[in-house]
Amino acid sequence: MTLRQKQSRFAHMIALLILHSEQLGYEVTLGRGYASQAANKADNGHPRSNHLNRLALDLNLFKDGRWLTSGKHFEALHDYWDSIGGAERIRDDMNHFSLEHNGVR
């Protein structure tokens, strides 16, 4: 699968994830998505981050208008992400959803 094909697959999967989160009673806003090398470095991102490849997105999660920042609130979303072929969750970055590319998630 080419990088461009992965990017299209990722966009589709993110749409499914957002719809699923709404079914669970959450609202989401988009956090960090694509990042240039300079932006990634400024954010102390991983040097091979999939944000650089348009294969990662951080989501902000809300319930009843309250911003949820604890990783435990993302468990059900990651369970769904796993079921549709997303990259393995990163325990200390639970709002991060990505597709693996060249060994990076």
C-alpha positions in Angstrom: 0.0 0.0 0.0 1.4 3.4 -0.9 1.6 6.3 1.5 -1.1 8.1 -0.4 -3.4 5.1 -0.1 -2.7 4.9 3.6 -3.5 8.5 4.0 -6.9 8.0 2.3 -7.6 4.9 4.5 -6.6 6.9 7.6 -9.0 9.7 6.7 -11.8 7.2 6.3 -11.0 5.5 9.6 -10.9 8.9 11.4 -14.4 9.6 10.1 -15.6 6.2 11.4 -14.0 6.9 14.8 -15.6 10.3 15.1 -19.1 8.8 14.3 -18.4 6.0 16.8 -17.5 8.5 19.5 -20.8 10.3 18.9 -22.7 7.0 19.3 -21.0 6.7 22.7 -22.2 10.1 23.7 -19.0 12.0 23.2 -18.2 15.1 21.2 -14.7 15.6 19.6 -12.7 18.4 18.3 -9.6 18.0 16.2 -6.3 18.4 17.8 -2.9 18.1 16.2 -3.0 16.6 12.8 -0.5 17.1 10.0 2.7 18.8 11.2 5.6 20.1 9.2 9.1 19.2 10.3 9.5 22.6 11.9 6.2 22.4 13.8 6.9 18.9 14.9 10.2 19.9 16.3 8.7 22.9 18.0 6.1 20.6 19.7 8.9 18.2 20.7 7.3 15.5 18.5 9.0 12.3 17.7 11.5 12.8 14.8 9.7 10.2 12.7 6.2 11.1 13.9 3.3 10.0 11.7 1.9 13.5 12.0 4.6 14.3 9.4 3.0 11.7 7.1 -0.6 12.7 7.6 -1.2 9.4 9.3 -1.9 10.7 12.9 -4.4 12.8 14.6 -4.9 13.9 18.2 -8.5 14.2 19.3 -10.0 16.3 22.1 -12.8 14.5 23.8 -15.8 16.1 25.5 -18.8 14.8 27.5 -21.6 17.0 28.6 -19.5 20.0 27.6 -16.6 19.0 29.8 -13.1 18.4 28.3 -11.9 14.9 29.2 -8.2 14.7 29.5 -7.7 11.4 31.3 -6.5 8.5 29.2 -9.2 6.3 30.6 -11.9 8.2 28.7 -10.2 7.1 25.4 -10.2 3.4 26.1 -13.4 2.6 24.3 -12.3 4.7 21.3 -9.0 2.8 21.2 -10.9 -0.5 21.4 -12.9 0.5 18.3 -9.7 1.9 16.6 -8.1 -1.5 17.1 -11.1 -3.2 15.6 -10.9 -1.2 12.4 -7.1 -1.7 12.0 -5.6 1.3 13.6 -2.1 1.4 15.1 -1.7 0.2 18.7 -2.4 2.8 21.4 0.4 4.7 23.1 -0.4 4.5 26.8 1.0 8.0 27.6 -0.6 9.6 24.6 -4.1 8.3 24.6 -5.7 11.1 22.5 -3.3 10.0 19.6 -4.8 7.9 16.8 -2.6 6.7 13.9 -1.8 4.1 11.3 1.6 2.4 11.5 4.0 3.4 8.8 7.6 2.1 8.5 7.5 0.8 12.0 6.2 4.1 13.6 2.8 4.5 15.1 
